[in-house]
Amino acid sequence: MDETLNEGIMDLSEIKNKIEGAIKALPPQKLKIALDFLEDLQRSDEEETRMLLNDPGFMEDYRAAKDDIRTGQTIKWENIRRDV
């Protein structure tokens, strides 16, 4: 990841410390999800990842989605109907 992505917001050591703290606080069932996500980031094409992370709309949508999940404003996948 480009270290200047969020320059002035958090330095690299702060980011790593926050990640380590978050990992230590995760319950075992969520550790696997975190690992899968990190491995996907690692495997993904660097240019595509850079483009996505530099898209201000993506970060806004990602933060909004996290807020929706945290506040329970989600839809169960069982309730989504697709007429195919």
Order of alpha helices (4+ residues) and beta strands (2+ residues): alpha-alpha-alpha-alpha
